[in-house]
């Protein structure tokens, strides 16, 4: 099993040596790690990767090769055989079939039922409506369809109906050096800048110098003034991963333009909805998090708060405790959103989905209501309208 992974890394151009592979096996044999996917991932990475430029490729290959072997709950370790979740053929569901499939009736019922299945299921299932499997209408598994389900062992979203995803996903940071097509975004953001003069007098005031020199009968008298500075403060919260993968290029352009325009820019990432923690680096988002309370207590209310996200998720992720797609959040996302709105009253939400499609998604309606209609499309016109609200 591990030899095939070693060969996969080499075939994809990652320079892994035989000595590194043997050291990795030795560490496994000596029980260096606990029996969980996090420790195993980091042991693989430390043992086999020598240069950080290969980390993204390694993460992608690790997720591709080892998908479906993750721990399932925080309290009890359930293991699902990888064979149960392998895709064997593609099943296309018609609109008529989808309409006939009923949801189980909420997050709590799904969580209770999946724990029962972990104890009861003994073999692989495909195409069914009850067990954890593939290509079926069961709420649990991969490559099928259900209006509300728990996705396990599938490396991408297909119908975007999952309430929870039991696969630990690694996201990439948005690029901050993108220049192509950012000029118009910069021009739109420029209107938000607040230019003031403060600090030491370092810049020559030509008009006052001429005036004073004339009053002194030609005797030169230099007059100085502080340099103009853009003192606007911006707090940028960026949705990353999942359905936002479709909008990475556009969001990278916005991110680049914002970093260029605003000296006082602070940014943090979240996934789908804001909860008790945010993060700065997606490659280390599971280990290096910032409590959302720290954001609320660190930055003053004069910061302009800009959310960037498609607001497309299960409504449970916004409105319910434990509704997060990735973890058991102690408080509902809407509570954290309202705390941020109260602290930063100058707030807008930029949505990369076209405005005419917002009414199709319940969660977008909820976020639009939360923002008090301060949601704008991520277009030049939408950014310009958002800037006017933030002034």
Secondary structure, DSSP 8 states (H G I E B T S, - for coil): -HHHHHHHHHHTT----HHHHHHHHHHHHTT-S-SSHHHHHHHHHHHH--SGGGHHHHHHHHHHHHTT-S---SSS-----GGGG---S-----HHHHHH----SSHHHHHHHHHHHHHH--S--BS-SSSSEESSS-SEEESS--SSEEE-S-SS-SS--EEEE-S--------S---TT-HHHHHHHHTT--EEEEEEEEEE-HHHHHHHHHHTTT-----EEEEEEE--EEEEEEE-SGGGGGGHHHHHHHHHHHHHH-SEEEEEEESSS--SEEES-GGGTTTSEEEHHHHHHHS-TTSEEEEE----S-HHHHHSTT--SSS--SS-HHHHHHHHHHH--SEEEEESS-GGGGGG-HHHHHHHHHTTS-EEESSHHHHHHHHHHH-
